[in-house]
Amino acid sequence: MTDPRLDLLNDRPTPRDLRVRLETGRNCECGSDIAIVSRGRGLYAAELACVRCGLHRGWLSDSTLNWISLVMSKFGAPPTPIVLRRRSQTFRASAREQPPDNSGKQ
């Protein structure tokens, strides 16, 4: 049996063969910044391979693949590649900060 996250079920779009634009600050050796989501291996839910030359570009975690699957189940497959970015140091630092209290209570 195949992994249901990566196969077509009930005509619902899935992340398999989805194209993503990698904004990581480095393009593939062939110059492309577009990768395709394919079947993962071992601990990884999915692999990212260059759409032009097929070289390995990265991995997707279970949580990222599940999020993409959820969005696609609600809105369908996107017409253009989705953008994947690396988390920046600024993002990590701000995630630890407490949000301001906007409750209006005094």
DOKETI-245304 format. One record per atom (N, C-alpha, C, O, CB): residue number from 0; x, y, z; atom name. Coordinates in steps of 0.001 Angstrom, whole numbers, always signed. Glycine has a CB too. Layout:
BEGIN
<NUM, <X, Y, Z>, 'CA'>
...
END
This chain:
BEGIN
<0, <+854, -1183, +0>, 'N'>
<0, <+0, +0, +0>, 'CA'>
<0, <+898, +1244, +0>, 'C'>
<0, <+1943, +1260, +650>, 'O'>
<0, <-970, -1, +1238>, 'CB'>
<1, <+495, +2254, -712>, 'N'>
<1, <+1285, +3477, -807>, 'CA'>
<1, <+859, +4479, +249>, 'C'>
<1, <-211, +4361, +845>, 'O'>
<1, <+1156, +4093, -2198>, 'CB'>
<2, <+1706, +5459, +469>, 'N'>
<2, <+1445, +6511, +1447>, 'CA'>
<2, <+299, +7387, +952>, 'C'>
<2, <+427, +7990, -113>, 'O'>
<2, <+2719, +7363, +1701>, 'CB'>
<3, <-823, +7486, +1682>, 'N'>
<3, <-1980, +8243, +1203>, 'CA'>
<3, <-1725, +9737, +1065>, 'C'>
<3, <-2459, +10416, +348>, 'O'>
<3, <-3131, +8030, +2124>, 'CB'>
<4, <-699, +10267, +1738>, 'N'>
<4, <-419, +11696, +1609>, 'CA'>
<4, <+62, +12038, +205>, 'C'>
<4, <-68, +13182, -231>, 'O'>
<4, <+621, +12130, +2638>, 'CB'>
<5, <+618, +11056, -508>, 'N'>
<5, <+1248, +11353, -1779>, 'CA'>
<5, <+529, +10732, -2979>, 'C'>
<5, <+1056, +10776, -4091>, 'O'>
<5, <+2662, +10885, -1749>, 'CB'>
<6, <-634, +10169, -2786>, 'N'>
<6, <-1381, +9580, -3881>, 'CA'>
<6, <-2729, +10268, -4026>, 'C'>
<6, <-3249, +10855, -3077>, 'O'>
<6, <-1564, +8077, -3662>, 'CB'>
<7, <-3287, +10187, -5228>, 'N'>
<7, <-4590, +10791, -5452>, 'CA'>
<7, <-5659, +9947, -4782>, 'C'>
<7, <-5757, +8743, -5019>, 'O'>
<7, <-4877, +10941, -6959>, 'CB'>
<8, <-6454, +10585, -3949>, 'N'>
<8, <-7553, +9925, -3270>, 'CA'>
<8, <-8819, +10718, -3529>, 'C'>
<8, <-8877, +11918, -3262>, 'O'>
<8, <-7279, +9787, -1750>, 'CB'>
<9, <-9815, +10053, -4041>, 'N'>
<9, <-11114, +10696, -4264>, 'CA'>
<9, <-11002, +11988, -5062>, 'C'>
<9, <-11729, +12945, -4791>, 'O'>
<9, <-11782, +10980, -2940>, 'CB'>
<10, <-10118, +12030, -6026>, 'N'>
<10, <-9938, +13194, -6901>, 'CA'>
<10, <-9516, +14456, -6164>, 'C'>
<10, <-9661, +15558, -6694>, 'O'>
<10, <-11206, +13464, -7643>, 'CB'>
<11, <-9002, +14313, -4962>, 'N'>
<11, <-8507, +15479, -4232>, 'CA'>
<11, <-7074, +15744, -4644>, 'C'>
<11, <-6306, +14799, -4823>, 'O'>
<11, <-8608, +15270, -2699>, 'CB'>
<12, <-6689, +17008, -4799>, 'N'>
<12, <-5291, +17288, -5141>, 'CA'>
<12, <-4378, +16942, -3977>, 'C'>
<12, <-4746, +17119, -2816>, 'O'>
<12, <-5111, +18765, -5534>, 'CB'>
<13, <-3190, +16450, -4290>, 'N'>
<13, <-2204, +16123, -3270>, 'CA'>
<13, <-888, +16780, -3635>, 'C'>
<13, <-718, +17229, -4768>, 'O'>
<13, <-2034, +14590, -3122>, 'CB'>
<14, <+46, +16847, -2698>, 'N'>
<14, <+1317, +17518, -2968>, 'CA'>
<14, <+2221, +16808, -3969>, 'C'>
<14, <+3172, +17418, -4459>, 'O'>
<14, <+2053, +17684, -1701>, 'CB'>
<15, <+1964, +15554, -4287>, 'N'>
<15, <+2848, +14850, -5221>, 'CA'>
<15, <+2874, +15582, -6556>, 'C'>
<15, <+1830, +15922, -7111>, 'O'>
<15, <+2389, +13380, -5417>, 'CB'>
<16, <+4053, +15816, -7053>, 'N'>
<16, <+4291, +16517, -8318>, 'CA'>
<16, <+4000, +18015, -8245>, 'C'>
<16, <+4027, +18699, -9268>, 'O'>
<16, <+3450, +15900, -9402>, 'CB'>
<17, <+3725, +18526, -7055>, 'N'>
<17, <+3532, +19960, -6882>, 'CA'>
<17, <+4852, +20674, -7116>, 'C'>
<17, <+5903, +20203, -6681>, 'O'>
<17, <+2976, +20281, -5473>, 'CB'>
<18, <+4802, +21789, -7789>, 'N'>
<18, <+6000, +22598, -8015>, 'CA'>
<18, <+6101, +23672, -6940>, 'C'>
<18, <+5116, +24323, -6588>, 'O'>
<18, <+5978, +23240, -9428>, 'CB'>
<19, <+7320, +23839, -6427>, 'N'>
<19, <+7581, +24834, -5389>, 'CA'>
<19, <+8776, +25688, -5806>, 'C'>
<19, <+9712, +25196, -6435>, 'O'>
<19, <+7842, +24151, -4012>, 'CB'>
<20, <+8734, +26967, -5450>, 'N'>
<20, <+9865, +27864, -5691>, 'CA'>
<20, <+10649, +27939, -4387>, 'C'>
<20, <+10105, +28289, -3340>, 'O'>
<20, <+9391, +29302, -6172>, 'CB'>
<21, <+11933, +27608, -4466>, 'N'>
<21, <+12778, +27602, -3274>, 'CA'>
<21, <+13489, +28936, -3148>, 'C'>
<21, <+14349, +29271, -3962>, 'O'>
<21, <+13801, +26446, -3324>, 'CB'>
<22, <+13130, +29690, -2131>, 'N'>
<22, <+13795, +30961, -1855>, 'CA'>
<22, <+14744, +30737, -692>, 'C'>
<22, <+14499, +31182, +429>, 'O'>
<22, <+12763, +32104, -1537>, 'CB'>
<23, <+15831, +30037, -982>, 'N'>
<23, <+16805, +29674, +44>, 'CA'>
<23, <+18088, +30469, -95>, 'C'>
<23, <+18991, +30330, +730>, 'O'>
<23, <+17110, +28193, -20>, 'CB'>
<24, <+18185, +31292, -1116>, 'N'>
<24, <+19404, +32050, -1333>, 'CA'>
<24, <+20397, +31336, -2228>, 'C'>
<24, <+21472, +31865, -2511>, 'O'>
<24, <+20045, +32356, -26>, 'CB'>
<25, <+20048, +30139, -2677>, 'N'>
<25, <+20937, +29430, -3599>, 'CA'>
<25, <+20095, +28631, -4588>, 'C'>
<25, <+19193, +27889, -4197>, 'O'>
<25, <+21918, +28496, -2827>, 'CB'>
<26, <+20398, +28789, -5853>, 'N'>
<26, <+19711, +28027, -6898>, 'CA'>
<26, <+20420, +26705, -7106>, 'C'>
<26, <+21518, +26487, -6595>, 'O'>
<26, <+19651, +28825, -8222>, 'CB'>
<27, <+19790, +25833, -7853>, 'N'>
<27, <+20382, +24555, -8234>, 'CA'>
<27, <+21599, +24814, -9121>, 'C'>
<27, <+21768, +25917, -9641>, 'O'>
<27, <+19343, +23652, -8967>, 'CB'>
<28, <+22438, +23808, -9291>, 'N'>
<28, <+23599, +23933, -10173>, 'CA'>
<28, <+23198, +24324, -11589>, 'C'>
<28, <+23961, +24993, -12286>, 'O'>
<28, <+24377, +22627, -10202>, 'CB'>
<29, <+22003, +23912, -12023>, 'N'>
<29, <+21541, +24233, -13372>, 'CA'>
<29, <+20940, +25637, -13451>, 'C'>
<29, <+20616, +26106, -14542>, 'O'>
<29, <+20515, +23205, -13830>, 'CB'>
<30, <+20787, +26319, -12304>, 'N'>
<30, <+20266, +27675, -12260>, 'CA'>
<30, <+18800, +27780, -11883>, 'C'>
<30, <+18305, +28886, -11662>, 'O'>
<30, <+20467, +28311, -13564>, 'CB'>
<31, <+18098, +26669, -11803>, 'N'>
<31, <+16666, +26685, -11495>, 'CA'>
<31, <+16419, +26876, -10003>, 'C'>
<31, <+17191, +26406, -9167>, 'O'>
<31, <+16007, +25389, -11970>, 'CB'>
<32, <+15332, +27571, -9682>, 'N'>
<32, <+14908, +27691, -8283>, 'CA'>
<32, <+13571, +26989, -8060>, 'C'>
<32, <+12932, +27178, -7025>, 'O'>
<32, <+14804, +29173, -7875>, 'CB'>
<33, <+13146, +26175, -9040>, 'N'>
<33, <+11885, +25437, -8945>, 'CA'>
<33, <+12188, +23969, -8669>, 'C'>
<33, <+13046, +23371, -9318>, 'O'>
<33, <+11043, +25593, -10248>, 'CB'>
<34, <+11478, +23395, -7705>, 'N'>
<34, <+11621, +21979, -7375>, 'CA'>
<34, <+10249, +21318, -7442>, 'C'>
<34, <+9215, +21984, -7417>, 'O'>
<34, <+12262, +21790, -5965>, 'CB'>
<35, <+10270, +20019, -7524>, 'N'>
<35, <+9039, +19245, -7556>, 'CA'>
<35, <+8998, +18357, -6318>, 'C'>
<35, <+10021, +17803, -5916>, 'O'>
<35, <+8938, +18398, -8861>, 'CB'>
<36, <+7818, +18218, -5712>, 'N'>
<36, <+7642, +17386, -4531>, 'CA'>
<36, <+7499, +15938, -4989>, 'C'>
<36, <+6647, +15622, -5820>, 'O'>
<36, <+6400, +17842, -3691>, 'CB'>
<37, <+8330, +15072, -4446>, 'N'>
<37, <+8248, +13654, -4791>, 'CA'>
<37, <+8295, +12812, -3518>, 'C'>
<37, <+8429, +13344, -2417>, 'O'>
<37, <+9397, +13252, -5755>, 'CB'>
<38, <+8188, +11522, -3676>, 'N'>
<38, <+8117, +10593, -2556>, 'CA'>
<38, <+9342, +10717, -1652>, 'C'>
<38, <+10472, +10819, -2128>, 'O'>
<38, <+7985, +9161, -3068>, 'CB'>
<39, <+9101, +10705, -349>, 'N'>
<39, <+10177, +10810, +616>, 'CA'>
<39, <+10840, +9475, +888>, 'C'>
<39, <+10444, +8445, +342>, 'O'>
<39, <+9662, +11389, +1895>, 'CB'>
<40, <+11851, +9508, +1737>, 'N'>
<40, <+12575, +8300, +2128>, 'CA'>
<40, <+12906, +8377, +3604>, 'C'>
<40, <+13203, +9447, +4135>, 'O'>
<40, <+13863, +8121, +1287>, 'CB'>
<41, <+12853, +7243, +4252>, 'N'>
<41, <+13244, +7188, +5659>, 'CA'>
<41, <+12412, +8108, +6528>, 'C'>
<41, <+11186, +8008, +6567>, 'O'>
<41, <+14699, +7541, +5806>, 'CB'>
<42, <+13091, +9005, +7224>, 'N'>
<42, <+12417, +9911, +8151>, 'CA'>
<42, <+11734, +11080, +7462>, 'C'>
<42, <+10992, +11826, +8101>, 'O'>
<42, <+13399, +10433, +9147>, 'CB'>
<43, <+11974, +11250, +6159>, 'N'>
<43, <+11471, +12423, +5446>, 'CA'>
<43, <+10161, +12115, +4727>, 'C'>
<43, <+10027, +11079, +4076>, 'O'>
<43, <+12513, +12922, +4445>, 'CB'>
<44, <+9206, +13019, +4850>, 'N'>
<44, <+7892, +12822, +4255>, 'CA'>
<44, <+7926, +12971, +2739>, 'C'>
<44, <+7204, +12270, +2029>, 'O'>
<44, <+6901, +13802, +4845>, 'CB'>
<45, <+8763, +13881, +2239>, 'N'>
<45, <+8834, +14106, +793>, 'CA'>
<45, <+10196, +14678, +436>, 'C'>
<45, <+10857, +15316, +1255>, 'O'>
<45, <+7703, +15056, +320>, 'CB'>
<46, <+10593, +14439, -791>, 'N'>
<46, <+11845, +14978, -1305>, 'CA'>
<46, <+11537, +16114, -2262>, 'C'>
<46, <+10508, +16108, -2937>, 'O'>
<46, <+12683, +13879, -2004>, 'CB'>
<47, <+12428, +17083, -2318>, 'N'>
<47, <+12349, +18155, -3307>, 'CA'>
<47, <+13461, +17914, -4316>, 'C'>
<47, <+14635, +17836, -3951>, 'O'>
<47, <+12470, +19582, -2641>, 'CB'>
<48, <+13083, +17795, -5599>, 'N'>
<48, <+14052, +17570, -6668>, 'CA'>
<48, <+13919, +18685, -7690>, 'C'>
<48, <+12814, +19149, -7974>, 'O'>
<48, <+13845, +16179, -7334>, 'CB'>
<49, <+15042, +19114, -8241>, 'N'>
<49, <+15040, +20175, -9241>, 'CA'>
<49, <+14156, +19768, -10412>, 'C'>
<49, <+14279, +18660, -10934>, 'O'>
<49, <+16478, +20483, -9724>, 'CB'>
<50, <+13275, +20656, -10818>, 'N'>
<50, <+12359, +20352, -11907>, 'CA'>
<50, <+13095, +20278, -13249>, 'C'>
<50, <+12644, +19596, -14169>, 'O'>
<50, <+11250, +21402, -11970>, 'CB'>
<51, <+14218, +20975, -13360>, 'N'>
<51, <+14956, +21012, -14620>, 'CA'>
<51, <+15917, +19841, -14787>, 'C'>
<51, <+15932, +19189, -15832>, 'O'>
<51, <+15719, +22301, -14720>, 'CB'>
<52, <+16733, +19569, -13742>, 'N'>
<52, <+17781, +18543, -13898>, 'CA'>
<52, <+17596, +17330, -12986>, 'C'>
<52, <+18297, +16332, -13149>, 'O'>
<52, <+19131, +19158, -13627>, 'CB'>
<53, <+16660, +17396, -12024>, 'N'>
<53, <+16377, +16254, -11166>, 'CA'>
<53, <+17263, +16110, -9939>, 'C'>
<53, <+17086, +15167, -9166>, 'O'>
<53, <+16482, +15038, -11956>, 'CB'>
<54, <+18219, +17026, -9737>, 'N'>
<54, <+19077, +16942, -8555>, 'CA'>
<54, <+18274, +17148, -7271>, 'C'>
<54, <+17292, +17890, -7241>, 'O'>
<54, <+20205, +17978, -8641>, 'CB'>
<55, <+18720, +16469, -6215>, 'N'>
<55, <+18103, +16628, -4890>, 'CA'>
<55, <+18283, +18069, -4416>, 'C'>
<55, <+19389, +18608, -4466>, 'O'>
<55, <+18724, +15630, -3860>, 'CB'>
<56, <+17192, +18694, -3954>, 'N'>
<56, <+17252, +20078, -3454>, 'CA'>
<56, <+16924, +20194, -1982>, 'C'>
<56, <+17256, +21204, -1361>, 'O'>
<56, <+16311, +20948, -4233>, 'CB'>
<57, <+16275, +19181, -1399>, 'N'>
<57, <+15940, +19260, +12>, 'CA'>
<57, <+14870, +18252, +386>, 'C'>
<57, <+14464, +17417, -423>, 'O'>
<57, <+15482, +20658, +365>, 'CB'>
<58, <+14427, +18349, +1622>, 'N'>
<58, <+13413, +17448, +2173>, 'CA'>
<58, <+12264, +18257, +2755>, 'C'>
<58, <+12442, +19414, +3135>, 'O'>
<58, <+14024, +16525, +3253>, 'CB'>
<59, <+11094, +17650, +2823>, 'N'>
<59, <+9949, +18239, +3518>, 'CA'>
<59, <+9649, +17396, +4746>, 'C'>
<59, <+9654, +16166, +4683>, 'O'>
<59, <+8698, +18332, +2583>, 'CB'>
<60, <+9391, +18052, +5847>, 'N'>
<60, <+9017, +17350, +7076>, 'CA'>
<60, <+7557, +16916, +6992>, 'C'>
<60, <+6806, +17370, +6128>, 'O'>
<60, <+9250, +18250, +8324>, 'CB'>
<61, <+7172, +16029, +7909>, 'N'>
<61, <+5772, +15619, +7982>, 'CA'>
<61, <+4864, +16815, +8208>, 'C'>
<61, <+3811, +16928, +7580>, 'O'>
<61, <+5574, +14593, +9095>, 'CB'>
<62, <+5268, +17712, +9107>, 'N'>
<62, <+4399, +18855, +9424>, 'CA'>
<62, <+4230, +19780, +8216>, 'C'>
<62, <+3131, +20284, +7983>, 'O'>
<62, <+4971, +19647, +10613>, 'CB'>
<63, <+5281, +20010, +7453>, 'N'>
<63, <+5168, +20866, +6268>, 'CA'>
<63, <+4309, +20186, +5210>, 'C'>
<63, <+3446, +20825, +4609>, 'O'>
<63, <+6565, +21195, +5692>, 'CB'>
<64, <+4536, +18900, +4980>, 'N'>
<64, <+3740, +18178, +3985>, 'CA'>
<64, <+2268, +18134, +4387>, 'C'>
<64, <+1389, +18293, +3540>, 'O'>
<64, <+4279, +16751, +3801>, 'CB'>
<65, <+1995, +17919, +5671>, 'N'>
<65, <+606, +17905, +6144>, 'CA'>
<65, <-52, +19265, +5962>, 'C'>
<65, <-1224, +19339, +5591>, 'O'>
<65, <+547, +17490, +7617>, 'CB'>
<66, <+688, +20348, +6219>, 'N'>
<66, <+133, +21687, +6043>, 'CA'>
<66, <-191, +21940, +4575>, 'C'>
<66, <-1266, +22449, +4258>, 'O'>
<66, <+1113, +22752, +6566>, 'CB'>
<67, <+723, +21591, +3680>, 'N'>
<67, <+476, +21768, +2248>, 'CA'>
<67, <-728, +20933, +1818>, 'C'>
<67, <-1565, +21409, +1051>, 'O'>
<67, <+1728, +21375, +1422>, 'CB'>
<68, <-825, +19702, +2300>, 'N'>
<68, <-1966, +18835, +1966>, 'CA'>
<68, <-3280, +19441, +2431>, 'C'>
<68, <-4274, +19405, +1706>, 'O'>
<68, <-1787, +17450, +2592>, 'CB'>
<69, <-3290, +20000, +3641>, 'N'>
<69, <-4498, +20616, +4179>, 'CA'>
<69, <-4926, +21810, +3331>, 'C'>
<69, <-6098, +21934, +2977>, 'O'>
<69, <-4273, +21051, +5631>, 'CB'>
<70, <-3986, +22679, +3007>, 'N'>
<70, <-4303, +23853, +2187>, 'CA'>
<70, <-4828, +23420, +818>, 'C'>
<70, <-5796, +23991, +314>, 'O'>
<70, <-3055, +24756, +2023>, 'CB'>
<71, <-4194, +22413, +217>, 'N'>
<71, <-4642, +21943, -1095>, 'CA'>
<71, <-6017, +21291, -1033>, 'C'>
<71, <-6790, +21394, -1986>, 'O'>
<71, <-3637, +20960, -1667>, 'CB'>
<72, <-6336, +20623, +71>, 'N'>
<72, <-7654, +20000, +185>, 'CA'>
<72, <-8755, +21052, +297>, 'C'>
<72, <-9893, +20817, -107>, 'O'>
<72, <-7698, +19065, +1396>, 'CB'>
<73, <-8402, +22223, +854>, 'N'>
<73, <-9396, +23286, +998>, 'CA'>
<73, <-9504, +24172, -247>, 'C'>
<73, <-10599, +24596, -617>, 'O'>
<73, <-9058, +24142, +2198>, 'CB'>
<74, <-8361, +24449, -893>, 'N'>
<74, <-8336, +25437, -1972>, 'CA'>
<74, <-7948, +24865, -3331>, 'C'>
<74, <-8021, +25567, -4339>, 'O'>
<74, <-7390, +26532, -1619>, 'CB'>
<75, <-7542, +23611, -3370>, 'N'>
<75, <-7109, +23008, -4621>, 'CA'>
<75, <-5634, +23277, -4882>, 'C'>
<75, <-4966, +23986, -4130>, 'O'>
<75, <-7949, +23531, -5776>, 'CB'>
<76, <-5152, +22693, -5963>, 'N'>
<76, <-3743, +22858, -6330>, 'CA'>
<76, <-3510, +24289, -6807>, 'C'>
<76, <-4335, +24834, -7541>, 'O'>
<76, <-3329, +21837, -7433>, 'CB'>
<77, <-2422, +24893, -6410>, 'N'>
<77, <-2152, +26265, -6833>, 'CA'>
<77, <-1760, +26302, -8310>, 'C'>
<77, <-1125, +25367, -8797>, 'O'>
<77, <-1038, +26888, -5968>, 'CB'>
<78, <-2124, +27362, -9029>, 'N'>
<78, <-1795, +27466, -10452>, 'CA'>
<78, <-323, +27798, -10703>, 'C'>
<78, <+185, +27569, -11800>, 'O'>
<78, <-2663, +28517, -11099>, 'CB'>
<79, <+353, +28329, -9705>, 'N'>
<79, <+1774, +28668, -9824>, 'CA'>
<79, <+2518, +28003, -8675>, 'C'>
<79, <+1893, +27608, -7691>, 'O'>
<79, <+1999, +30222, -9815>, 'CB'>
<80, <+3842, +27868, -8775>, 'N'>
<80, <+4590, +27244, -7687>, 'CA'>
<80, <+4427, +28004, -6370>, 'C'>
<80, <+4458, +29234, -6338>, 'O'>
<80, <+6064, +27156, -8053>, 'CB'>
<81, <+4252, +27246, -5286>, 'N'>
<81, <+4217, +27887, -3975>, 'CA'>
<81, <+5656, +28216, -3578>, 'C'>
<81, <+6598, +27596, -4072>, 'O'>
<81, <+3522, +26965, -2902>, 'CB'>
<82, <+5819, +29173, -2702>, 'N'>
<82, <+7150, +29620, -2298>, 'CA'>
<82, <+7494, +29002, -950>, 'C'>
<82, <+6736, +29119, +13>, 'O'>
<82, <+7223, +31174, -2229>, 'CB'>
<83, <+8646, +28343, -895>, 'N'>
<83, <+9174, +27823, +365>, 'CA'>
<83, <+10403, +28628, +723>, 'C'>
<83, <+11317, +28783, -87>, 'O'>
<83, <+9509, +26301, +265>, 'CB'>
<84, <+10421, +29141, +1946>, 'N'>
<84, <+11552, +29941, +2429>, 'CA'>
<84, <+12167, +29265, +3638>, 'C'>
<84, <+11500, +28530, +4367>, 'O'>
<84, <+11110, +31384, +2782>, 'CB'>
<85, <+13420, +29522, +3834>, 'N'>
<85, <+14080, +29102, +5065>, 'CA'>
<85, <+13634, +30021, +6174>, 'C'>
<85, <+13377, +31203, +5945>, 'O'>
<85, <+15626, +29113, +4919>, 'CB'>
<86, <+13542, +29492, +7359>, 'N'>
<86, <+13260, +30350, +8499>, 'CA'>
<86, <+14465, +31234, +8744>, 'C'>
<86, <+15603, +30764, +8752>, 'O'>
<86, <+12914, +29520, +9761>, 'CB'>
<87, <+14213, +32494, +8940>, 'N'>
<87, <+15323, +33417, +9208>, 'CA'>
<87, <+15559, +33496, +10708>, 'C'>
<87, <+14709, +33101, +11506>, 'O'>
<87, <+15030, +34830, +8626>, 'CB'>
<88, <+16702, +34001, +11073>, 'N'>
<88, <+17020, +34184, +12487>, 'CA'>
<88, <+16026, +35142, +13130>, 'C'>
<88, <+15648, +34964, +14288>, 'O'>
<88, <+18459, +34707, +12659>, 'CB'>
<89, <+15603, +36157, +12384>, 'N'>
<89, <+14625, +37117, +12888>, 'CA'>
<89, <+13320, +36417, +13221>, 'C'>
<89, <+12712, +36688, +14257>, 'O'>
<89, <+14384, +38234, +11865>, 'CB'>
<90, <+12886, +35515, +12343>, 'N'>
<90, <+11644, +34790, +12571>, 'CA'>
<90, <+11748, +33949, +13837>, 'C'>
<90, <+10827, +33941, +14653>, 'O'>
<90, <+11304, +33903, +11362>, 'CB'>
<91, <+12844, +33253, +14004>, 'N'>
<91, <+13009, +32413, +15192>, 'CA'>
<91, <+12978, +33238, +16474>, 'C'>
<91, <+12352, +32848, +17460>, 'O'>
<91, <+14319, +31635, +15109>, 'CB'>
<92, <+13652, +34366, +16451>, 'N'>
<92, <+13680, +35215, +17644>, 'CA'>
<92, <+12291, +35767, +17946>, 'C'>
<92, <+11867, +35778, +19102>, 'O'>
<92, <+14682, +36369, +17463>, 'CB'>
<93, <+11586, +36219, +16929>, 'N'>
<93, <+10270, +36810, +17166>, 'CA'>
<93, <+9255, +35761, +17588>, 'C'>
<93, <+8279, +36089, +18263>, 'O'>
<93, <+9781, +37529, +15917>, 'CB'>
<94, <+9463, +34507, +17206>, 'N'>
<94, <+8530, +33456, +17601>, 'CA'>
<94, <+8585, +33203, +19101>, 'C'>
<94, <+7601, +32748, +19684>, 'O'>
<94, <+8830, +32168, +16843>, 'CB'>
<95, <+9714, +33489, +19733>, 'N'>
<95, <+9851, +33276, +21179>, 'CA'>
<95, <+9285, +34440, +21985>, 'C'>
<95, <+8995, +34288, +23171>, 'O'>
<95, <+11317, +33066, +21543>, 'CB'>
<96, <+9130, +35579, +21364>, 'N'>
<96, <+8628, +36749, +22079>, 'CA'>
<96, <+7134, +36608, +22318>, 'C'>
<96, <+6423, +35971, +21541>, 'O'>
<96, <+8930, +38042, +21296>, 'CB'>
<97, <+6680, +37200, +23378>, 'N'>
<97, <+5261, +37188, +23675>, 'CA'>
<97, <+4560, +38263, +22844>, 'C'>
<97, <+5076, +39372, +22709>, 'O'>
<97, <+5015, +37410, +25187>, 'CB'>
<98, <+3394, +37946, +22288>, 'N'>
<98, <+2663, +38980, +21552>, 'CA'>
<98, <+2149, +40053, +22500>, 'C'>
<98, <+1952, +39788, +23686>, 'O'>
<98, <+1496, +38362, +20768>, 'CB'>
<99, <+1930, +41251, +21994>, 'N'>
<99, <+1417, +42320, +22869>, 'CA'>
<99, <+8, +41994, +23326>, 'C'>
<99, <-749, +41318, +22630>, 'O'>
<99, <+1435, +43685, +22144>, 'CB'>
<100, <-328, +42484, +24503>, 'N'>
<100, <-1663, +42265, +25043>, 'CA'>
<100, <-2604, +43316, +24468>, 'C'>
<100, <-2574, +44481, +24864>, 'O'>
<100, <-1656, +42315, +26599>, 'CB'>
<101, <-3430, +42887, +23536>, 'N'>
<101, <-4378, +43799, +22887>, 'CA'>
<101, <-5813, +43520, +23340>, 'C'>
<101, <-6769, +43801, +22618>, 'O'>
<101, <-4276, +43674, +21359>, 'CB'>
<102, <-5944, +42974, +24526>, 'N'>
<102, <-7268, +42580, +24999>, 'CA'>
<102, <-8105, +43773, +25448>, 'C'>
<102, <-9327, +43665, +25556>, 'O'>
<102, <-7135, +41595, +26138>, 'CB'>
<103, <-7469, +44893, +25706>, 'N'>
<103, <-8200, +46074, +26151>, 'CA'>
<103, <-8443, +46087, +27659>, 'C'>
<103, <-8980, +47058, +28193>, 'O'>
<103, <-9517, +46160, +25427>, 'CB'>
<104, <-8054, +45019, +28342>, 'N'>
<104, <-8227, +44974, +29803>, 'CA'>
<104, <-7172, +45827, +30468>, 'C'>
<104, <-6025, +45884, +30024>, 'O'>
<104, <-8153, +43522, +30333>, 'CB'>
<105, <-7577, +46494, +31548>, 'N'>
<105, <-6634, +47351, +32268>, 'CA'>
<105, <-6499, +46917, +33696>, 'C'>
<105, <-5745, +47523, +34457>, 'O'>
<105, <-7066, +48801, +32210>, 'CB'>
END
